[in-house]
Amino acid sequence: MKSKVAVLKTSPGTVIDDYAALMRLAGSGEALPRDRNTNLIIDAHCGVWYPACSTEPWQLEGVVKALIDDGYSPESLTLLAGRSDGYGRAGEVNNGYAAVAERYGLGFTRLSDPSVRWTRFQPQADTSALDRICGRNGITIPEDLLNANTVFLPVMRSDSLTVTAGAMVSAPEFMLEQGSKPAVSEIHEVLVDLLAVRKEIDGGLFAVMDGSICGNGPGPRRLRSYEKGYILAGADPVAVDAVAARMMGFDPMEIKYINLAHERGLGCGVFEEIEIAGEDVSGVNFQFGGGTGSAKSSPGHRPWPGKSMLSGLLAGRTAADQGTASRLYSDLIWYPFAGRRHVDDMAETKWGQLLQTYLPPEASLDHQGEDPGRLILCAAAALAAVSAAARILRLARRDS
């Protein structure tokens, strides 16, 4: 049967209702059995809100409300956050997820929580990339995934590792006990192996992608954001990712993980072979440049602040060290000194105003992130302390 992807235009005033129409158009009721629990996969990458970085709160609410209205009980819905999101309650509040969970009485499972139960799963499919990472005795997955539906909630953006991000790209963070870092060297192959594993797990599979605000650049965090007003959904994650990639300006079959998944028969990656319901997007091209950060037709593009410094810091480091260094750079240098202006610009838009309705006063955009002035003072104090310590040592050596 031909893979189907629904695409609609949306706006801040209609987005919740638009998500309901999108999911029904894409066939969510047929793809997700109502007698199973349903895990909503939160694709979160930042402890503060940044446009097009993580699952959007209106995306989450639109999907939750549509499911409940269509007969799925709130008790059967669980918000699932991956192991490496690492921002805990503060990130849930700052990204608006806590407000949605409270509004609909939903449970929130963080896979980094020690209380989460993991179980060994032996795939029947060829998973040679996973075997090299996890061994040949299967992989360890959360018990919550077994006999349950899975709904991916990605956003439309480019990525520094996989060219584009999408439904398939979030899999290592919620399907592997060790998270995504060990998979970096073979990320495309691992993504495809994990999709093969997920298809063996009994339960429905669905993807709902938000393109209200889209991101171009070395994602997941260091992005330039653009209002586009699209939302996508489908039961074939490969097809959803392929359509999104095409809309962003890429040939989906030139993106390795999409190509591999298509060749293995796990989904459709050829845009022309996918049934598009709703908007005609055959002529849509955002002209994004992928993980390089430069748009194909972006006048006045400037390099990312501190990019050469970051490259030097990461040279020869392990995947874990690279992840930590990248996050520190993003949180302490890029976000307060460069990214913050994009947040401030977006806060003035109707999408930014909608976001504020999900945030308590103490987590408003004005209160999120490190203050540049405070960081400069801390850095100056640290340098002064180092200089003073060095002077004391010199004096001590002279007097000895």
N, C-alpha and C positions, 0 to 999 in steps of 0.2 A: 504494500500500500504506500502511496506517495506521502512523504513527510509534509506536514502542514505547519506553517508559522503564521500566527495572526499579528498584524501590525496596525496600530492606531495612532493618530495624533491626539495629544492631550494638552491640558492647561491646568494651572494651579486650582482654578475654581471647579473643575470637573474631574480631576484625576482619580478620585476614589470611585466614582461611578464608572469612569472609563476603564479602570482595572477590572471591574465586574464584567463589563461588556467584552473586554479583551479575553478574559479567561474562558468565558462561555463560547466565544467565537473559536477559540483554539481547542475546545473540547476537554476542559479540565474535569468535568463530571464523568466522562468516559475513561479518562486516564488515571484518575485517583479513586480507588474503591472507598466507599464511605464506611465500610466495616473495619478499616485499618486506622491506626494512629497515623498522623501526618506530621513529618518533621519539616519545618520551614528553615532553610539553611541561610543564616545571617552571614553575608560576605563582608565582614568588617575588617578594616586595615588601619584604622586610626582612632586614637582615644578622644580626639576632638572632631567636630564635623568639618569635612572638607568636600566641596562639591565634586560629584562623580567619582569619589574614592571608594565609598562603601554603599551597601544596601541603603536606600533612602527610606525615611520613616513613612512617607505617603505610599511608597511601594509596598512596604510591609502591611500597612493598614488596609490598603486596597485589596490585597490578596486575602488577608484574614477576614475582612468583612464579606468579601465575595464567597469564600468558603462557608462561613457561618450561614449566610443567607441561602446558600444552596444545600443546606442540610447537614453540614459537618459540625459536630458538636465542639464547643470551645475546649472541652476536656480532652478531645482527641488531637488537638493542635499543640505542638511544642516548638518553641523558638530555640534553635540549635546554633551555638556559636563555636567556631573551630578552636583548636588548641593554641594556635599562634596569634590569635587576636590579642590576648594578653592585656587587655585594658580593663577588665572587670566591670564593676558597677558604674564607675565614672564614664566609661566609654558607652555603655548602654544608655545612660542618661543624656550625655552630650550628643549622641546621634539620634535621639528621639525614640529608641526602641523601648525604653522603660515605660514611656507614656502609652505606647500602643499595647504593651503587655498588660498594664494596669487597666486600660480602658476596656479590654475584652476578657480580662481574667485568665490570661495565658501563663503557662509555666515557661521558665527560661533555663535551659541546660547549657552550661559552659563545659566543654570537653576538657578544659584544663583543670576542672575540679577533681580532686582525688576520689570523690565519692562515685564518679562515673564508672560503670562497669564495662569492661572490654572483654571481647571473646575472640577466639581464634576462628578464622574462616578460611577454608581451603577452596580456592577457585577451581573450576573445571576448565576454564578458558586458558589459553596460552598467555601467561603473564610473566614473560622472561625478564622484563625490566624490574618488576616488583620483586622477582626472585633474587635479583642481584642486590636489592636493598634490604629486603626482609628475610631472605632465606627461602628455601623451597618448601617449608612446612606451612605455608599460608601466611595471611596477614592478620593483624589484630585490629578489629573494628569495634565501634561502640555497639553494645547490645540493642540500644534504641533504634538502630538502623534495620534490624531484622524484622521481617514481616510488617514493615511500615512503608507508607508513601514518603517520597522525598520531593520537595519543591525547592529548586535552586532560585536564589534571588540576587543575581548579579546586576551590575550596572554597565552601561555601554562606555567603554574606555579602552585605551591602549595600555600595554604593559611592557615593562623593561625586559621581562624574561620570555614571554610567550607571544609577543607582538600585539595581540589583542587579549583582553580578559573576557570571560564569559562563564556560562554554566559549568563547563567542564573544568575550568581552571581552579575553581574553589575546592575540588574534590580532596586533594591531599590533606587539607586542614581539618576535615571532619571524618575522613575515612582511614587515616593512618595514625596510630598511637604516637608515633614520633614526629608527626606534623610534616610539613613540606620540605624542610631544610635538607634532609638526606636525599631528596628526590631531585634537587636542582640540576645535577649533572646530566640527568636523563629525563628532564621534566616533561617533554612532549610524549615520550613513550610511556612514562608513568601515568600521565593523564588518561591515555587511551586504555591502559591496563585497568585502571580504576573504574572507568566507564564499563568495561567488560564485566568486572566484578559486580558493580552495582546492578547490572542487568540480570545477574544470577540471583540477586536478593529478591525474595517475594515481596511485591508491593509496587505501587504506581510510581511513575517518574514524570516530572514536569518542570519546566523552566519559565520564569517570568522575569524579563529584563527591563530595567528602567533606563530610558534614554531621554528623560526630561531635561537633564543636564548631562552632557557628555564630556569626557576627559581625553585630552591628547597630551602625550608626553611619557616620561619614564615612570609609569604607574607602578605600584598603586597609589602613591601619595603625591609625587612631584608632577602635578598635572596642570595644564591650562584648561579652564572649563568654558563650555559653550552651551547656551540654551538651544535645545533642538526640539523638544516636545514630542518625542516618540516613546512608545512602549511596545514590547514584543512578548510573545508567549508561544509555547508549543510543547508537545510531548516528546519531541526529539531534540535533546540538548545540542547535538552536533549541528542540526539544521538551524536552530536558534542562533548559535554562535556564528554559523556561516552567513546568515542573513545580516547579522549585526556587523560582521567584518566587511561585507560588501558595502553596507551603508557608510561605514567609516572610510572607505576608499581602498580596500585591499581585495586581492583575489583570494577568496577563502581557501582554495586548494593549494595556494603557495604558503599557507600557514601550516606548519608541520603537524601539529596535533589534530587539526581538522582533516588534513589529508590522510593521516594514518587511520583515524577513526572511520573515515569514509571507505578506505580500501579494505578495512577489516569487516565491513558490513554492520558497523555499530550505529550508523546514522547516515544522513545525507549531507555531504559538504559541497555539492555542486549547486550553485544558486539557481541555475536555470531548471533544475530538476525538482525544486521545492515549490509546493503550492503556497502562494502568499494570499492570505485572506485579509480583507480590509483595505488598507492603503496600498497604492501602487508605488513601490519604492525602487523600481527598476532604474530610475534615473537619479536616485539620491546618491550623493557622494560628498561626504564631509571633508575629503582630502586630508585626512589625518596622516601623520608621519610615523605612527607607532612609537616604540620605546625610545626612539632617538630624541623625542621631544619637539621636533620641528614639523610644522604642517607643510604639506606640499605647496600650498599657496598662501603662506602666512607672512605678510610683509613685516619687516622690522623685528623678526625673531632674534632673540638674544640668548646666549648660552645660559644654562641654569647656574645660579650663584653657587660657587664653591664646588662645581662639578669636577674640576681637575684635582682639587684637594681630596674629594671623596674617592676618586679613582686611585690616588696614591695610598690612601688609608686602607683600601680594600685589596690592594695587590698582594697575591699570594696567601690571603687569609682563608680560613675554613668557611663553609657555608653559614655556620652559626655565627661566626665573627662578622661576616659580611652583613648578615641580617641585623645584628645588633648595631653595627656601625652605621648602616643605612638608616635605621630607625632613629638613632641619636642625631644624625645629620638632619634628617627630615624634621624631627620634633624641636631641636634646639637651634638650628641654623636656618634651614629652608623655610619652615612654616612661619616663624615670627618675623623674618626679615624679607621674605619674598612671597610666600604663599598667603600670608595674612591679607595682602591687598586684594587677592582674588576672592577671599571670603568676604571682605568688606564690600566689594563690588556686588557680589551675589546677594548679600544681605539687603541691598536696596531693591532687588527685583521682587516680583510676586512669588517666585519660588522661595527666596530667602524669607519673605514674610510668612509663607506657609510653614517653613521649617520652625520658625519661632513659636508657632502654636504647639509644637511638640516638646518644647524646652521649658523647664521651670526657671524662674528668675535667676537663680544662682548659676544656671548653666546656659544663660543666653550667650549669643555669639560674642558679645563684648567681654564676657568673663572666661572664654575658652582660650587655651594656648598660653604659652609663655610670653610675658611682656618683654619686648626688645630692650627697653630701657633697663629693666631689672637684670636681664642677661648681660648687658654691657657692664653694668656696675659689678656684677658677680665676677665677670671675666677680669675686670680691672683690679678687683680686690685680690683675686687669685694670683695675677701677675705680680702685684705688689708684694704679696706674701712670699712668692718664689724668689723675687729679687732680694727681699730682706733676708731670707734664709741663706741665699747664696753669699750675701755680704757678710753675714755672721760667720759662715764657714771660712771665708777668706781671712777674716780677722783672726779667727781661732788658729788657723794654720800659721799665720804670720807670727803670732805670739807664742806658738809652741816651740 
